[in-house]
Amino acid sequence: MANLVRAALVQATWTGDTESMIAKHEEYARQAAAQGAKVIGFQEVFNAPYFCQVQEAEHYRWAEPVPDGPTVRRMRELARETGMVIVVPVFELEQSGFYYNTAAVIDADGSYLGKYRKHHIPQVKGFWEKYYFKPGNVGWPVFDTAVGKVGVYICYDRHFPEGWRALGLAGAQLVYNPSATSRGLSAYLWQLEQPAAAVANEYFIAAINRVGTEEYGDNDFYGTSYFVDPRGQFVGDVASDKEEELIIRDLDFGLIDEVRQQWAFYRDRRPDAYEGLVKP
């Protein structure tokens, strides 16, 4: 497996309907594949608006099964067509009354590798997610893909270091963090937390944010998506804060071993001393 991985992400504006939103992402994926990308990730619940700005039962209509729902099936076809690994965040319906904020991971041959379900569910103004989603219950899986070991952490999860560390301990080389975060009190954390997590855990992170405003609220999603390396440095420029954008970057996975040997954070961990951290 080559150490250099060409990776992509998409930050997009909401089109107004699921069909055109999926079609837009399919087109971006084809553009990325034409430029040599081997892995791509989309934003949180990419095929829907960010409906969590309100608490209305009508929005359960966006949910669908994973992996047997129409969006994941369509993304599996896209993966086969483009030869790319695809991270697909959707609103998951497991069964009646069981809903999750989920990302499916699809390998470059179109095979479904598994899912991650968002662990930490916010419930504050403009982000009423507990109304819709149960907390994730499938751990922090890391998927063996055609480009290497890929993990997922979703939006609000990024404020909690434990999951970042679990992904690192499981061997993640690249973690996609699909998000929907708006300008306001914590906006400055966007370019602080993921680079810090990349340093602490010594892997690459793809931080994806929506862009623009949508019909269910006044959240102003500010984009500025990026890739960050294990030294905490942005790989290329950060995306626009106002326009949708396809970002493609070359990630040198060889840097992971280099940094882990130099900084040796995993060697110097003290799990024997951490037991008290998880006591109520």
C-alpha positions, 0 to 999 in steps of 0.5 A, a space after each residue: 500500500 502506497 504511503 501517499 493517499 490522495 483524499 477528498 472531502 466536500 462541504 456543500 450548501 443544501 439544495 432543497 431536496 434529497 435527490 439533487 443533494 445526492 446528485 451534487 455529491 455524486 458529481 463532486 465524487 466523480 470530479 475527485 476520482 478524475 483527479 486521482 482521489 482514492 477516498 472521499 467523505 461528506 458532511 453530517 447527514 449529507 443528503 438532508 438539511 440540518 433539520 435539528 435546528 427545530 424539533 418537529 416529528 415531520 423530520 423523521 422522514 429523512 431517516 432510512 436504513 443502513 446499509 439497506 436504504 436507498 442512499 447507501 445502496 446508491 453510494 455503494 454503486 458510486 464507490 464501484 464506479 469511481 474506485 473510491 472509499 466513501 464515508 457516507 453520513 446519514 440519518 439512520 432508521 434501525 427500527 421504529 423508534 430507534 434512530 441514529 446519527 450514522 456514517 456508513 463506510 464503503 470500500 473502493 469496490 463498493 462493499 459495505 464495511 460497517 457503520 459508526 454511530 455518533 456517541 455524544 448527542 447535543 441538546 441546545 438551541 439550534 442543535 436539538 439532536 436528542 429529539 431525533 437521535 439515540 446515542 451511538 452504541 457500536 463503539 469506535 470502529 476502524 475500517 480496513 479500507 483500500 487506502 488504509 485504516 479509516 475511522 469516523 467521529 461525528 460533529 459534537 463528538 469532536 469536543 470529547 477526547 476519549 473517542 479520538 483516542 479510541 480510534 488511535 488505539 485501534 490503528 486509525 490513520 485517517 479519521 473523517 469528522 463530518 459536521 454541521 457547526 455554525 458561527 457563534 460562541 464556539 466557532 473559534 474551536 473549529 481550527 483548534 480542536 481537530 488539529 489538537 486531536 491530530 497531534 494527541 493521537 498522531 493521525 490525519 483528520 478530515 474536518 468537514 463542515 456545512 456551508 450557508 443557511 438553511 430553511 429550518 433555522 438561522 444557523 450560519 454554517 461556516 464551512 472552512 473544512 480542512 485536512 490536518 496532519 499528525 503534527 497539527 498542520 493544515 494540509 493545504 489551504 482551509 476551505 471557504 467560509 461562504 462557498 461550497 467546495 471540493 477539497 483534495 489533498 495528498 496525505 503522506 501516511 508515512 508521517 504517522 510512523 515518523 511522528 509516533 517514533 519522534 513524539 512517542 505519545 503512545 509509548 508513554 501513555 499510562 492506562 494503569 493510572 487512568 481508571 478514575 477518569 471513567 468513574 461517575 
